[in-house]
Amino acid sequence: MAWVYICIAVGAAGFLIWIIIDYLNASSGLKPKADMARLEIRECEMQIESEQSESATIKLEVEELKKGIGELETELTEVSKKLEEYRERERRRKPTNFKLED
């Protein structure tokens, strides 16, 4: 009867050894894929960081341009006022010329 228990124990040990060997084979096959995935993740993280820094610099440039636009708009209003004043002065000088064109 002891030989039955010994056979069962040897069979169970063989089965466990087979499971361990299969696990090691599967994990060794997945290790290069995991390393490649880690490399791709690092590359993507570096790309994301570079794009974030670029977007930050672009935001700063846009803010500077918005300030410049405000200044240019004020200059434009001043120039348009001067142009209107010039046209008014010219209309006063040559009233008949403008009446004929209108």
ABEGO torsion letter per residue (X at the ends): XAAAAAAAAAAAAAAAAAAAAAAAAAAAAAAAAAAAAAAAAAAAAAAAAAAAAAAAAAAAAAAAAAAAAAAAAAAAAAAAAAAAAAAAAAAAABAAAAAAAX
